Amino acid sequence: MSQVSEVVIRIGGFKIEIQQSIFVWLCICVVAMFFFYFAGKKIEKTDPSKAPKGLVYVCEELYNLILYVVQGNLKETTTRYIPMFGTLILLMVVANLTGLIGLQNPTSNVSFNATLALTLWLMIQGNAIKKNGLKARLKELTEPMWLLTPLNIIGELALPISLTMRLFGNILAGSIITLLVYTLIKNLAPWGYFGLTLTPFLHMYFDIFSGVIQTYIFFTLGSFFLGQQVSKEED
């Protein structure tokens, strides 16, 4: 089992090289765009007095799953942020499952994870400033005493770094271990092919279980810190 790190696109005399993880993410986004469009049309035509079925039922269950992840943290502001969190959660779960078909997971690319974590962090900081003003936000960094200001700043900066490295480390480690197992099986052929009986369990853990868990942790933490700034119940 081998993975190509780059996808080469040739247009006339031009050659464009794109990291496979980024190309996979772009493909997922395009597919999701059509899915959400047709699902929305289907939901609009559904009779609310009847029990949902088919695609509508699937969408309803996905919505309930997303609520389970973020509603406890975002509270009364859930409706406002559910489109963003819902879209990203579903896309990340699909992205983490791409390893099942031999593609490189987008979340195994540290730049992708850093971009997503930084976006959440900027949203958190922006809402904190919007809530009480820039002066009050800067004052929070000096509490409970000004001597702790450097530690408070480090604590704020630690969130995007922590989200990035936790997701990157777990997903990349799973990809590397799976690749090493397939390489070992190939080198020990034909006897090594008996090891193929164990690979489904590796994929179940690293691609399915770990991928879903890491998505849950990432957005639970993100929604928790955002909820502290936007939820009125925290006042």
C-alpha angles and dihedrals in degrees: 000000000000133000128214109224095204137042114213118209117189120200110178106302094344124096122200120193117199127180108253091232092056092044090052090051092051090051091050091051092051092049091046091051092059092041094053091045096053092038089053091051090049093050092049090057094046119109106237091207091066129070112263119249140175116005093356091056091049091051091049092052091047089051091051090049092053090048088054090057101046111015096081090057103036095040112173092006093060094103090056096053102030094094092058098039093040093052094046094046093053093044093049093049090052090045091053090052095055089090087073090071096042099262126132112260113242088221090061086071109087093205091058092050092045091052092051094044092047091050091054091045093051089049090052093048092044092053091046090055092043091051100054106001133258094281093054091046092053090047090056089062090061096053136147086009133350092241088071094056095103091051092048091051091049089049091054093048092046093070099070091039092050094047091048099048096040092055094039095048097049097044095043092047090054091050093049095048092049091048091050091051092052090047091052091049090051093049093049094049132177094020091037091065088079085072089069087080088069099045095080088062091050090053091046090057106034100033103031113021098032093040093053093043093050090050090051093049094046096053096035090059093042094050091044095058091041090050091056088062103038105032115096090206088071092063 
